[in-house]
Amino acid sequence: MLLRNFTNEDDPASVALRTRMDRFYQTTPDYVAFQSTNELPDQWNHVRAAIFSRLEQQPTCRILEIGCGRTGFSDFVKDIRSSIHYTAQDVTRTNEAHLREVADTVHFGSISELKGEFDVIFSTFAFEHISDPRQTLEKLFGMLTKNGKLFLFCPRYDMPFYISHSADHYGLAKRLGISVLLLMARVWALLTRKPLFLIHTDPAVFHLPLSRDRDAIHWVSLWDLRMFFRNRGIVSKLPLPSGGVKDWIVKKLLQVNVVITRAE
């Protein structure tokens, strides 16, 4: 591939990267998502609405959260908590005590090892940290019940000249070159209708102090998702409230906020 340090999940470099990233998450003392309770009502309100809709049809709703960190979701749905079975997944046991207190089932480790069926699955700012997005989507989509919903909220890196902070350690010229080549690669993917699911194997988190999205190894594309689920699931963009022009730009153009519905 022309994009140096970018590959797909079938490359051995992605497997090695996953091992390195897991070690990083298990040993870093500074990762904010592991230290404070996550509260993301703008995104979770959509998940909550899907739960209510399912509870109108059945007495219990099975929920799975991917990459949960120190999640506050159980408290967010405390008024209907008795009507849901909530499974939380993460790669590290850093918050094990907290998760075992708030979730009915806790899974530590690979998503590929998960079992069961779920009515609603959601991931909030975790999909960009996955080194095997294609396999992960296949697994999650396969665990959805009929008319089940998969919610994905994460950064979006297919907008022209917007690149991840995982490239912060590169100079301006290299970042510009990546932007141009990335745009060409995205256009080619659209023409061939073959999603890229680009993995960045040289993230800035291994070169610079930890900062937001410097560990984003999967450069997520909404185009990839639409092509991947074509004729299989319904991909719908979700509106999020915004507090100004900058916030509107971020949430409308620079984030993936979607629900994929399994209609089969």
ABEGO torsion letter per residue (X at the ends): XABBGBBBAABAAAAAAAAAAAAAAAABAABAAAABBBBBAAAAAAAAAAAAAAAAABABBBBBBBGAEBBAAAAAAAAAAAABBBBBBBABAAAAAAAAAABABBBBEBAAABBEBBABBBBBGAAAABABAAAAAAAAAAABBBGBBBBBBBBBAABBGBBBAAAAABBAAAAAAAAAAAAAAAAAAAAAGBBAGBBBABBAAAABBBBBGAABABBBBAAAAAAAABGABBBBBBBBBBAEAAAAAAAAAABBBBBBBBAX
